[in-house]
């Protein structure tokens, strides 16, 4: 079973692929250095804190990444 961090990471990767965006382009869009974008997407950094994971698990919830709704 994939953990929450991996689900979010995979969702972002899928979105990048669907939009034909590179790590460098995402870095430019966010102001995050490309090396740090790569670390986020590889799982080296950017994990949800353990206590939040415990709270979400206790409540039967998970953090997901979905496209924003147009307003």
N, C-alpha and C positions, 0 to 999 in steps of 0.2 A: 504494500500500500504506500502510495506517495504521501509524504508529509506536506503540510501547508506551504512551507517555504518552496518546495520543489514544484508544487502546483502553480504558485504565483510566478515563479521563475519561468516555467514552461509556457505559461500564458503570455508572458512578455516576449519570450523568444518567438512564439508563433505569430504574434502581432508584428514583430519586426520583419519576419519572413514574408508575411502577407502584404506588408507595405513596402517591401523591398528596401529596407533600411539597414545600414551597417551600424556597427558599434560606434564608429566615429560620428556618424550622423546623429545617433541618439545622444552622444556626448555633447555635440554642438547644440542640440535642442534643449538639453537640460543644464548645461554648464558644469557637468561632471566630467572629469578627465576620462579619456578613452580607456585607460588601464583600469580605472575604478569601475567603469561600466562592465568591462570584461569580467572583473572579479565578482560583481553583483550577479551577473548572468551565469557564472560558473559555480556559484555557491560558496566562494571563498569568504565573502563578507555579505552583510545585509540580511542576516537571519532575524526572524521575529523573536524577541526575547522569550526565554523559557516560561516566565510567569504569565505572559499573555497567552502562550500556547496552552498552559494549564487551565487558565480561566475559560478559554474557548472550548477546550476539551470537556470541562466540567459542565458547560452549558449546552454541549452538543452542537457547537458552532464551528465554522471554519472561515478563514479569511480567503476571499477569492478576488481575482482581478477580472473585471469585465469592462467593455467599452462604456464610456460615459454616454448618458442620454443627451440628445440635443435639446437645448431649451429655447 
